[in-house]
Amino acid sequence: MARSRAFALALLVCALSASCHVAVSAPPPVPKVDSDFLTCLTKDIPPRLLYAKSSPAFATVCGKVWGEKYFKGNFDRLARTKGKVDPDDYFRNEQSIPPLL
């Protein structure tokens, strides 16, 4: 407790005196956004799905692509199970498996 009071007092004295200079650095530079990031996100989506009026949600398409790569042959089985247990996708998460009936 005494240390915190002493520290607070030292900060107050430092703030009130003209001899205390605090150096503030410039914020880090922000990287320039390029189209490579978006190309990487959309390269696995078939072009016919990008422009269709009834196209599925972007996350669903990416989730299927990601799920097939991660779960390999088990993805269809897991998606069918999710469709039976949670057909309305109540327990939805951005990284969860989409339901498939």
C-alpha positions in Angstrom: 0.0 0.0 0.0 2.8 2.4 0.9 4.5 1.6 -2.4 1.4 2.4 -4.4 1.0 5.7 -2.6 4.6 6.6 -3.1 4.3 5.7 -6.8 1.2 7.8 -7.2 2.9 10.7 -5.4 6.0 10.4 -7.7 3.7 10.4 -10.8 1.9 13.5 -9.5 5.2 15.4 -8.8 6.5 14.3 -12.2 3.3 15.5 -14.0 3.4 18.9 -12.2 7.1 19.6 -12.8 8.4 20.8 -16.1 11.5 18.6 -15.9 9.5 15.4 -16.5 9.3 14.6 -20.2 7.5 11.5 -21.4 8.4 10.3 -24.8 5.4 9.2 -27.0 6.3 7.1 -30.0 4.4 7.3 -33.3 1.8 4.6 -33.9 3.0 1.6 -35.9 2.5 1.9 -39.7 -0.6 0.3 -41.1 0.1 -2.2 -43.9 -1.4 -1.4 -47.3 -4.4 -3.6 -48.2 -4.0 -5.4 -51.4 -6.3 -7.7 -53.4 -4.2 -10.8 -52.7 -6.0 -11.2 -49.3 -9.4 -11.2 -51.0 -8.2 -13.5 -53.8 -6.9 -16.0 -51.2 -10.4 -16.0 -49.5 -12.4 -16.5 -52.7 -10.1 -18.8 -54.8 -11.9 -22.0 -53.5 -15.4 -20.7 -54.2 -16.8 -21.8 -57.6 -17.5 -18.7 -59.7 -21.1 -19.8 -60.3 -21.8 -19.4 -56.6 -20.5 -15.9 -56.3 -23.0 -14.3 -58.7 -26.1 -16.5 -58.2 -29.2 -14.8 -56.7 -29.7 -17.7 -54.3 -26.1 -18.3 -53.5 -25.4 -19.6 -50.0 -23.8 -17.4 -47.4 -20.1 -16.7 -47.8 -19.3 -18.4 -44.4 -21.2 -21.5 -45.4 -19.2 -21.9 -48.6 -15.9 -21.2 -46.9 -17.0 -23.5 -44.1 -17.6 -26.4 -46.5 -14.2 -25.8 -48.2 -12.4 -25.5 -44.9 -14.3 -28.5 -43.4 -13.5 -30.8 -46.4 -9.8 -29.9 -46.0 -9.7 -30.3 -42.3 -12.0 -33.3 -41.7 -11.3 -34.9 -45.0 -13.7 -37.9 -45.5 -15.5 -37.3 -42.2 -16.9 -34.0 -43.2 -20.0 -35.4 -45.0 -20.8 -37.7 -42.1 -20.4 -34.9 -39.5 -22.5 -32.5 -41.6 -25.3 -35.1 -41.9 -25.2 -35.7 -38.1 -25.3 -31.9 -37.5 -28.4 -31.8 -39.8 -30.2 -34.5 -37.8 -29.3 -33.2 -34.4 -29.5 -29.4 -35.1 -31.4 -28.9 -38.4 -32.1 -25.2 -37.7 -28.5 -24.5 -36.9 -29.3 -23.2 -33.5 -25.8 -23.9 -32.2 -24.2 -21.9 -35.0 -20.6 -20.7 -34.9 -18.5 -19.2 -37.6 -16.2 -22.3 -37.6 -18.8 -24.9 -37.0 -19.9 -27.5 -39.5 -23.1 -26.5 -41.5 -26.1 -28.8 -41.2 -26.7 -31.1 -44.1 -29.9 -33.1 -44.3 
